[in-house]
Amino acid sequence: MQILFDITIVLAISAGVLYFCLKLNIPTIVAFLIAGMLVGPHGFGLVSDVENVESLAEVGVLLLLFTIGMEFSIDKLIRSKRYIFIGGTLQLILTIGAFTCLSVWLAGMEWNRAIFAGALFSLSSTAIVLQLFQESNQIESLHGRVSLSILIFQDIAIVPLILILPWLAAEEFKTGDLVKLGSGIVLVAIILYTSRKFMPRLIEQIVRTRNRELFLLFIITICFLTAMLTRQVGLSLALGAFLAGLMISESEFSLEAMSSILPFKKVFTSIFFISIGMLLNLRYVFHQLLEAVGLVLLVLIVKILIILLVGWLMRMPKRSIIITALALCQVGEFAFVLSQQGAEHNLLDEHISQMFLAVSVITMGVSPFIIQVAPCLAERFTGMSRHSETKANYSEAEKGFQVNLTDHLIIIGFGTNGRNLSRAAREAGIPYVVIDYNPDTYRKEIKQHEYFIFGDAANTQTLERAAIQQARIAVVATHDPVSTEMIVSAIKKHYPKIIVIARTRFLEDMDRVRKLGADEVIPEEFETSIEIFTRVMKQYLVPDEEIARFSDEIRSENYKMLRNRKIKNDNALSLISQLGVTKLKVFPNSVWINKSLKEIHLRRDFGINVIAVQRGGQVIQNPAADFIVNESDILIALGFPTDFEKAAGFAVFT
């Protein structure tokens, strides 16, 4: 019963802390870490049996890596292969190398422990960065894609980092270690082969039973069984869970598996972060406060400088480099997983462990605030050199390139909206110029469009290259809201006569962009809602004219009338929903035989409309009024049930 009491205390305190942290916009992971500090032995000591909590936390680690494996997408890797494999590899190797040297130089650590410390500090928080980028609509921006790519590489890199831990911990070479490594490689190969050949079929057979309980039990069994197999050959449980996720990801039912496992994953991973917080000794850190603060600043500065270097080597725009560096400067959740694995191999002593926990918790805590101010800081650092930056990034083929158009369209941003607009302009014969600041997009699209300019559209030099003085309309279709505001402001400041149409994600951004000078602002949030509304109203048989008029009024009044406008439907649905279609077979001696539909007076006497007649194997659609009814004809009629009953004396329902 003690474990039940401990878990109840942990969950209750965590819920309270999480509530207040959400009010303060503090990430959930940080809230769980704080909760762990409060209930742990170094806090108020509310949990007496920490080992039981840590056992549950280990389940959380397994489920965390299991879901990462299920989310692993080969297609995603291919699309972002340059940023993932080049950017991710450079970031990881340079960061490990830098912190290894610093650990040896400043702390006098042994090389194997220093390498492990470098690996810990090289990992960033996928959960925090992705959540904040999604909330601020930056996930599709260049820095959002680069950050996601590096985070994906880090998540994958946790697997080989775990694999090398026994080698780092070994004092001398052992034949048994080589045998274990060979066995592990063979097991990994078998698992990957099984995931391709047999797992999708096996999951399909389980799904055919249509039993959710069996499906869930099977998925969890695969996770734990694979983890146990990897442990038996000397590898980690976490690696096994990741491989199990890879097996499931090959099935077309992987999304269903993810949705089934997600509630368990959230509960147990929250316990994992709580258990990490329980390990942090605040008193110890307080006595070593200067060292802890110095280490935090060192980690932030070094990681920022390394990512700036990686971005520079990859020839990214300066603004995107700075935002990416600031977004990835924290220590992430997978570093906790790696630290626990390293502790089992005695690669962390108590002092280093406490300092690492302190650095991780503090950097994760300040990360949301750093990411929030990152665009402003990037603009401040790059604003003075924006002209030279754009000029330096032009390719050799583009030098001397000039647009020779008048009354043309300028499309700024070549995402989904920009592509669709260019396609429509091409088909309509409208001359257009594309401006985009993504070098990969530029290299890919330059041959497909007559005028495609690489550059920053907030720069007047770039705009002049697009012949903006002779253009009629500029459409700002970028994903980054900060870039949108900067571009709109620059265009209207220097070229006030041009019509500017801007795209925003949310309704609350409209007024801000309009105040900067945009003539039209299209919020995707409400355009999507209008499209949904239109399709729903059509299902309810609202006239197209009424739907179109209502949609136009919403747009003309800047979307302010959606909640109080009433649509006239004249109760059409309530009447039409009562109508039915039935078949009436004419009796052999019916008075309808050899008479025309006009003479029968079906509409006048019974309120029935004949919409078709089935005669033998032939179906006659929309018969005319002079159509003659024969014996055994089947009249397909539209009417109300009470009207059909009136005609029962002349025909039989079929």
Residue, then its C-alpha position, 0 to 999 in steps of 0.5 A: m500500500q506504500i507505493l499507492f500512497d507515494i504515487t497518490i502524493v506524487l500525482a496530486i502535487s504534480a497536478g497542483v504545480l502543473y496548474f500554476c505553471l500553465k498559468l505562468n506559461i511554464p512548460t509542463i516538463v519544467a512543472f514536473l521537475i519542480a514537483g519532483m523537487l518538492v516531493g523528493p527526499h531533498g525537498f519536503g520528503l513526502v515520498s518515502d520509497v523513491e525506488n518505487v517511483e524510479s521503477l515506474a519512471e523507467v517504464g516512462v523512459l521505455l514508452l518515451l523511446f517507443t513513441i519516438g521510434m513509432e514517429f520515426s519517418i524515413d520520408k521525413l529524413i529524406r526531405s530534410k536530409r541535408y539539415i538532419f545529417i549534415g547539420g545534426t552531425l556537425q552540431l553533435i560532434l562539435t558540441i561533444g568535442a567542445f565540452t569534452c575539452l572543457s571538462v578535461w581543462l576546467a574540471g580535470m575529468e578523465w577522458n572517458r567521463a569527459i566524453f560522456a559529459g559532452a554527450l549529455f550537454s549536446l542534446s536539446s529538448t525536443a518537447i519544449v522546442l516543438q511545443l513553443f514553435q507550434e504555438s508561435n507558428q514558426i514550425e514551417s519557417l526555415h529556423g523551425r525546419v532546421s531546429l526540427s531536423i537537428l532535434i530528430f538527429q539528436d533523438i536518433a543519436i541517443v541510440p548509438l550514444i547508449l551503445i558506446l556507454p559500456w566502451l566508455a566505462a571499460e577500463e580495458f578491452k574485454t572479449g566479452d564486450l565484443v561478443k555482446l556488441g556483435s550479438g547486439i548488432v545481430l539482434v538489431a538486424i533481426i528486429l529491423y528485418t522482422s519489422r519489414k517482413f512480418m510485423p505489418r502482417l501480424i499487426e493486421q491480423i490483430v486489427r482484424t479481430r476488432n478488439r481494442e484491448l487485444f490490440l493494446l496488449f499486443i503493442i505493449t507486449i512488443c515494446f517490453l519484449t523487445a526491450m527485454l531481448t536487448r537487455q539479455v544481449g547486454l544492450s539497454l532497455a531504452l534501445g529495445a523500446f526504440l527498436a520496438g517503435l521502429m517495428i510498429s512504425e512500418s505498419e499502416f496501423s502505426l497511428e492507431a498504435m500511437s493513439s492507444i499508447l499515448p495516454f500511458k506514455k504521458v502518465f509514465t513520462s510525467i513520472f519520469f520527469i518527476s523522478i528526475g526532479m526528486l534526484l536534484n538536491l537543492r541544498y547542495v546546488f545552493h551551496q555550489l550556486l556560483e559554480a552552478v550559475g557559471l556552468v549554466l552560462l557556459v552551456l548556453i554560450v557554448k551551445i549557441l556559438i556551436i550552432l551559429l558555426v554550424g549554420w554558417l557552415m551550411r550557409m543559412p541566413k543570419r537571422s535563421i541561424i541566430i533563432t535556431a541557436l537560441a532555440l537549441c541552447q538548452v539541455g533536453e529530456f533525452a540527456f536525462v535518459l542518457s545520464q541514467q544509463g551512464a550512472e549504471h556504468n559509473l560514468l557520473d559521480e555525485h557532484i557531476s550528477q547534481m551539477f548536470l541536473a541543475v544545469s538541465v533544469i535551469t536551462m529548460g526553465v529559461s528556454p521558453f523565455i529565450i525562444q520568445v525573444a529570439p526573433c527580436l534579438a535576431e533582428r537587432f543583431t542582423g538589422m544593420s547588415r541586412h543589405s550586405e547579407t542578402k547581397a552576399n547570399y546571391s548565387e553566381a547565376e543570379k548576379g546581374f539578374q534583373v526583372n523586366l516586367t510591368d503590372h506584375l504580381i510579386i509572390i513572397g514566400f514559396g510554401t504551399n500558398g505561394r506555389n498554388l498562387s504561382r500555378a494559378a497566375r501561370e494558368a491565368g497568364i498573369p506575370y509574376v516574380v517569386i521571392d524566397y529566402n530558403p536556399d534549398t527552395y531557391r536551388k530547387e525551383i530556380k529552373q521552374h520559374e522565369y523569375f525566382i529571386f533568392g533574398d530577404a523581401a524586407n530588404t529594399q534591394t531585393l524588392e527593387r530586383a523584383a521591379i516592385q516599382q512597376a508591380r501591381i500587387a505583392v502577396v506576402a505568403t511567408h510562414d513566419p509571422v515576424s517576417t510577415e510584419m517586417i516585409v509588409s512594413a518595408i514595402k509600405k514604407h518605401y512603396p506605398k502605392i503597391i497593393v499588399i495582401a498578407r497571409t496570417r495564421f490567426l485572427e488576432d494577427m489581422d489588426r497588427v498586420r493591417k496597421l503596418g499597411a497591408d491592404e488585405v489580410i487573409p487569416e487562415e484560421f477563419e478562411t478554414s472555418i468559412e470553408i467548413f461552414t460552407r460544406v456543412m450548410k450545403q449538407y443542410l440544403v441552405p441555398d448557394e446564394e445565401i451561403a455565398r452572401f454570408s461568406d462575402e459579408i464575413r470577409s467584408e466586415n473583417y470576420k467580426m460578424l460570424r458569431n451573431r449573423k443569422i442565416k435564413n433557411d426557411n425551414a427547408l431541411s425540416l421539410i425536405s428531410q421528411l420526403g422519401v423516394t419509393k417504388l409503386k408497381v401498377f396493379p394488373n387491373s389498375v385504372w392507371i393503365n393506358k393513361s398518361l401521367k397527366e391524366i392520372h393526376l398524381r401530383r394534384d390528387f396525391g402530391i406525388n412526383v414521378i421521377a423515373v419509370q422502370r419498365g422491364g430492364q429499362v429505366i426511363q428518367n424524368p418521364a414527360a406528362d404524356f408518358i403512357v403507363n403500362e401494366s407492371d410498370i414501376l413508378i419511382a416517385l418522390g413524396f411524403p409518406t402520407d401521400f404514398e398511403k393515398a395511392a395504395g389503392f392503385a399500386v403496390f409498394t415494392 
